[in-house]
């Protein structure tokens, strides 16, 4: 794509955002501090993107994607982030959808992809367990075959938006005798199935994002299995490439950068010490975007991102977002020490300037970035083993 064509596309995205991001949507998005936009806001924005044909930037056109190049995807991400458009949950569009495109049956694609694309179905991820976080091979949740059904028993934890989802994709152990990675199966489970209960977990910053999900004698059809029985580890690794190496690696950070810019405009600029940190962050973001572009181009050409490359992007995404959140908190100054829970979660008044309301909660929530999706330590181990041969 030529520079002129890309600039034309950028202007098209900006014009769309100027029209589609109404005042109330912008105000609500400005109050978001969690990993993704809250479910109600995310649903509103998803419907708008769906009508525009832009809900699934990385999907092939045959399944409803816009057919964008890697450069266009990054432009779209950057412009949405700097405008602070709501960040859609990744579990459906960016995780389950690509898995079904790559590993699902024709029937599964026909059943699930349209409703993921439209936002009718809302997904959560059933990977982590109380004794198996980044070490997914240690999961204990069992799925026992009973005729044309699986019977699932166990529990999942840190399940983002399970309370607002109607489907879950999960990993369950179907063979206890095989080596850990060889006895796991990937299953699709309706959240209204008898035997499923959801218990909320509140974060230290006050959000209700994550939950613990209990599965007690939950029966689902064998047709809801993705891939072969006991081959779920292959499917899971494929999904993790999208979770760790997906297009939104810099999206969260750019949203904070946009808030920093707006705050600086209101206050006549940033102090020199913060400007230096801001400049260093900007350079790091741009370097990461070049890495993203290479990975997206590989996906576009049918290649695998690979565990090592996905881990590089996951590490950088965590580092960038935490650095930006710390910088924003420091820039807000003493207003960052004020408890803004009433304004964020109860509709109360902001104490201080509007831009300060999310600073502390975002900073606290950012600490989870180096844990979910595989801890930073796990990513470094993957790199040591895969890229360095250690």
C-alpha positions in Angstrom: 0.0 0.0 0.0 1.4 3.4 -1.0 1.9 6.2 1.6 -0.9 8.2 -0.1 -3.3 5.3 0.1 -2.5 4.7 3.7 -3.0 8.4 4.6 -6.3 8.3 2.8 -7.3 5.3 4.9 -6.1 7.1 8.1 -8.3 10.0 7.3 -11.3 7.7 6.6 -10.8 6.1 10.1 -10.5 9.5 11.7 -13.7 10.7 10.0 -15.5 7.6 11.2 -14.4 8.0 14.8 -15.3 11.7 14.8 -18.9 10.7 13.8 -19.3 7.4 15.6 -17.7 8.4 19.0 -20.5 10.5 20.4 -20.0 12.6 23.4 -21.6 10.1 25.8 -19.5 7.2 24.3 -16.3 9.3 24.8 -17.2 10.2 28.3 -17.9 6.6 29.3 -14.7 5.4 27.5 -12.7 8.0 29.5 -13.8 6.3 32.7 -12.6 2.8 31.7 -9.7 1.5 33.8 -9.9 -2.2 33.2 -8.3 -4.5 30.7 -11.2 -4.0 28.3 -14.3 -1.8 28.1 -17.1 -2.7 30.5 -19.6 -5.1 28.9 -22.4 -2.7 28.2 -20.1 -0.1 26.6 -18.3 -2.8 24.7 -21.6 -4.0 23.3 -22.6 -0.6 22.1 -19.3 0.0 20.4 -19.2 -3.5 18.9 -22.6 -2.9 17.2 -21.3 0.4 15.7 -18.1 -1.3 14.4 -20.2 -4.2 13.0 -22.5 -1.9 11.1 -19.4 -0.3 9.6 -17.9 -3.7 8.7 -14.9 -3.1 11.0 -15.6 -5.4 14.0 -13.0 -8.0 13.1 -10.0 -6.3 11.6 -7.9 -9.5 11.3 -10.5 -11.8 10.0 -10.5 -13.0 6.3 -13.1 -11.3 4.1 -14.8 -14.7 3.6 -15.8 -14.6 7.2 -16.8 -11.0 7.4 -13.4 -9.3 7.9 -12.6 -6.0 6.1 -9.6 -7.4 4.1 -7.1 -4.9 5.5 -3.4 -5.1 5.2 -1.1 -5.2 8.3 -0.5 -1.5 7.9 -4.2 -0.7 7.8 -4.8 -2.8 11.0 -2.1 -0.9 12.8 -3.5 2.5 11.6 -6.9 1.5 12.8 -5.6 0.4 16.2 -3.6 3.6 16.6 -6.4 5.9 15.7 -9.0 4.1 17.8 -6.6 4.2 20.8 -5.6 7.8 20.5 -9.3 8.7 20.2 -9.8 6.5 23.3 -12.5 4.4 21.6 -13.7 1.5 23.8 -11.4 -1.5 23.7 -13.4 -4.5 22.8 -12.9 -7.7 24.8 -10.6 -10.0 22.9 -12.1 -13.4 23.8 -14.5 -13.6 20.9 -13.2 -11.6 18.0 -9.4 -12.0 18.7 -9.2 -15.4 20.2 -12.1 -17.8 19.7 -12.9 -16.6 16.2 -9.4 -17.1 14.8 -9.3 -20.6 16.5 -12.5 -21.6 14.8 -11.3 -20.2 11.5 -8.1 -22.3 11.9 -9.3 -25.4 13.6 -13.1 -25.5 13.6 -15.4 -27.7 11.6 -17.6 -26.2 8.8 -20.6 -26.6 11.1 -18.8 -24.8 14.0 -17.8 -21.9 11.7 -21.3 -21.6 10.3 -22.8 -21.6 13.9 -20.4 -19.4 15.8 -18.5 -17.0 13.5 -21.5 -14.9 12.5 -22.6 -14.4 16.1 -19.1 -13.6 17.3 -18.7 -11.1 14.5 -22.1 -9.4 15.3 -21.5 -9.4 19.0 -24.6 -11.5 19.7 -22.5 -14.1 21.4 -20.1 -12.9 24.2 -17.2 -15.2 25.1 -15.0 -15.8 28.1 -11.8 -17.9 28.4 -11.7 -20.9 30.7 -7.9 -21.5 30.9 -6.5 -20.6 34.4 -7.4 -22.6 37.5 -6.5 -22.1 41.2 -3.5 -24.4 40.8 -2.8 -23.8 37.1 -2.2 -20.2 35.9 0.6 -19.8 33.4 1.3 -23.5 33.8 -1.8 -24.6 31.8 -0.5 -28.2 31.6 -1.4 -28.6 35.3 -5.1 -28.1 34.8 -7.4 -30.4 36.9 -10.8 -29.7 35.3 -12.0 -33.0 33.9 -14.2 -33.8 30.9 -15.3 -37.5 30.8 -16.9 -38.8 27.6 -20.4 -40.2 28.1 -21.8 -41.3 24.8 -22.4 -38.1 22.7 -21.6 -35.8 25.6 -18.8 -34.7 27.8 -19.4 -34.3 31.5 -17.2 -31.5 32.9 -16.2 -31.0 36.6 -13.8 -28.4 37.9 -13.2 -24.7 38.3 -11.7 -21.9 36.3 -10.4 -18.6 37.8 -9.5 -15.1 36.7 -12.2 -15.5 34.0 -12.7 -12.1 32.5 -16.3 -11.1 32.0 -17.7 -14.5 32.7 -20.6 -12.7 34.4 -21.5 -11.1 31.1 -20.8 -13.9 28.7 -23.1 -16.5 27.2 -20.3 -18.8 26.0 -16.9 -20.0 27.3 -14.1 -21.8 25.5 -12.2 -23.9 28.0 -9.5 -26.5 28.4 -10.3 -29.8 30.2 -8.4 -32.9 30.9 -9.7 -35.9 29.0 -6.8 -38.3 29.6 -5.2 -38.5 33.1 -2.7 -41.2 32.0 -1.0 -39.3 29.2 1.7 -36.7 29.7 0.2 -33.4 30.8 0.1 -31.6 27.4 -1.2 -34.7 25.6 -4.4 -35.3 27.6 -6.2 -31.9 27.2 -9.3 -31.1 25.0 -10.6 -27.7 23.8 -14.4 -27.3 24.4 -17.1 -24.7 23.8 -19.5 -24.4 26.7 -22.8 -22.4 26.9 -22.8 -20.4 30.1 -26.4 -21.2 30.8 -25.7 -24.9 31.0 -27.0 -26.5 34.3 -24.1 -26.9 36.8 -22.3 -23.6 36.0 -22.0 -20.9 38.6 -20.0 -17.7 38.6 -18.5 -16.0 41.6 -17.2 -12.4 41.2 -13.7 -11.3 42.2 -13.1 -7.6 42.7 -9.7 -6.2 41.9 -7.7 -4.0 44.2 -8.7 -1.0 42.0 -12.4 -1.8 42.4 -13.3 -3.3 39.0 -15.4 -6.4 38.6 -13.7 -7.9 35.6 -12.7 -11.3 36.7 -14.5 -14.2 38.3 -14.2 -17.8 39.4 -16.4 -20.2 37.5 -17.5 -23.6 39.0 -18.5 -26.5 36.7 -20.4 -29.3 38.5 -21.6 -32.2 36.3 -21.8 -29.9 33.3 -23.0 -31.8 30.1 -22.2 -30.5 26.6 -22.3 -32.2 23.2 -19.2 -33.8 21.8 -20.0 -31.6 18.7 -18.7 -28.6 20.9 -15.2 -30.0 20.8 -12.7 -28.0 18.7 -10.0 -30.3 17.2 -9.5 -33.9 18.2 -9.9 -35.3 21.7 -6.6 -35.0 23.7 -5.3 -32.6 21.1 -6.5 -29.4 22.8 -2.9 -28.3 23.6 -2.3 -27.7 19.9 -5.4 -25.6 19.7 -4.6 -23.7 22.9 -1.1 -22.8 21.7 -2.6 -21.5 18.5 -5.0 -19.3 20.4 -2.2 -18.0 22.7 -0.4 -16.7 19.6 -3.3 -14.4 19.0 -3.7 -13.5 22.7 0.0 -12.7 23.1 0.8 -11.5 19.6 -2.4 -9.9 18.6 -3.0 -6.5 17.0 -3.8 -4.7 20.3 -0.3 -4.9 21.8 0.1 -1.1 21.8 -3.6 -0.2 22.0 -3.9 0.1 25.7 -0.7 2.1 26.0 -1.8 4.5 23.2 -5.0 5.2 25.1 -3.0 6.4 28.0 -0.8 8.4 25.7 -4.0 10.1 24.3 -5.0 11.0 27.9 -1.5 12.4 28.6 -1.7 14.6 25.5 -5.1 16.0 26.5 -3.9 16.6 30.1 -0.8 18.4 28.7 -3.0 20.6 26.5 -5.1 21.6 29.5 -2.1 22.4 31.6 0.3 24.1 29.1 2.5 21.1 28.6 4.4 18.5 30.8 7.4 19.2 33.1 10.8 18.6 31.4 11.4 15.4 33.5 8.1 13.9 32.3 8.7 15.0 28.7 11.9 13.0 28.6 10.0 9.9 29.9 7.2 10.6 27.4 9.6 10.8 24.5 11.3 7.5 25.5 7.9 5.9 25.7 6.9 7.1 22.3 10.1 5.7 20.7 9.4 2.3 22.4 5.8 2.3 21.1 6.9 2.9 17.6 9.5 0.2 17.7 6.9 -2.2 19.0 4.5 -1.2 16.2 7.1 -2.2 13.7 7.3 -5.6 15.3 3.5 -5.9 15.2 3.5 -5.0 11.6 5.9 -7.8 10.8 3.9 -10.3 12.7 0.6 -9.2 11.2 2.2 -9.4 7.7 3.2 -13.0 8.5 -0.4 -13.9 9.6 -1.7 -12.3 6.4 0.5 -14.5 4.3 -0.7 -17.6 6.2 2.4 -18.0 8.4 2.3 -18.7 12.2 3.4 -15.9 14.5 5.2 -18.5 16.6 5.5 -18.8 20.3 8.8 -16.8 20.5 7.5 -13.8 18.5 4.2 -13.8 20.4 6.1 -13.8 23.7 8.2 -10.8 22.6 5.1 -8.8 21.8 3.4 -9.9 25.1 6.4 -8.8 27.1 6.6 -5.4 25.3 2.8 -4.9 25.7 3.0 -5.4 29.4 6.0 -3.2 29.8 4.7 -0.4 27.7 1.3 -0.2 29.4 2.8 -0.3 32.9 5.3 2.4 32.0 2.5 4.6 30.5 0.2 4.0 33.5 3.1 5.0 35.9 3.8 8.1 33.8 0.2 9.2 33.8 -0.1 8.7 37.6 3.0 10.8 38.1 1.8 13.5 35.7 -1.5 13.7 37.6 0.4 14.4 40.8 -1.4 14.7 44.1 -4.8 14.1 42.5 -3.7 10.5 41.9 -3.8 9.9 45.7 -7.5 10.6 45.9 -9.9 7.6 46.2 -12.1 8.0 43.1 -14.1 4.8 43.5 -17.4 6.7 43.9 -16.9 8.5 40.6 -15.7 5.5 38.7 -18.2 2.8 39.9 -21.1 4.6 41.6 -21.8 7.7 39.4 -20.4 10.1 41.9 -18.5 13.3 41.3 -14.8 13.4 40.3 -12.5 14.9 43.0 -10.2 17.3 41.0 -9.8 17.6 37.2 -11.7 15.1 35.1 -8.5 13.6 33.7 -7.3 12.5 37.1 -10.2 10.1 37.8 -8.7 7.0 36.3 -5.0 7.5 37.1 -4.7 5.4 40.3 -7.1 2.7 39.3 -5.4 2.3 35.9 -2.0 2.1 37.6 -3.2 -0.7 39.9 -4.9 -2.6 37.2 -1.9 -2.4 34.9 0.0 -4.7 37.3 -2.1 -7.6 36.0 -0.6 -7.1 32.5 2.5 -9.0 33.4 0.5 -11.8 34.8 -2.5 -12.6 32.5 -1.9 -14.4 29.2 1.2 -16.0 30.7 3.4 -14.2 33.2 6.5 -12.2 32.0 8.6 -14.9 33.6 6.9 -17.6 31.4 7.4 -15.5 28.3 11.1 -15.1 29.0 11.4 -18.9 29.5 9.7 -19.4 26.1 12.2 -17.1 24.5 15.2 -18.8 26.3 14.1 -22.2 25.1 12.8 -21.4 21.7 14.8 -18.4 20.4 18.0 -18.9 22.3 18.0 -22.7 22.4 18.6 -22.8 26.2 
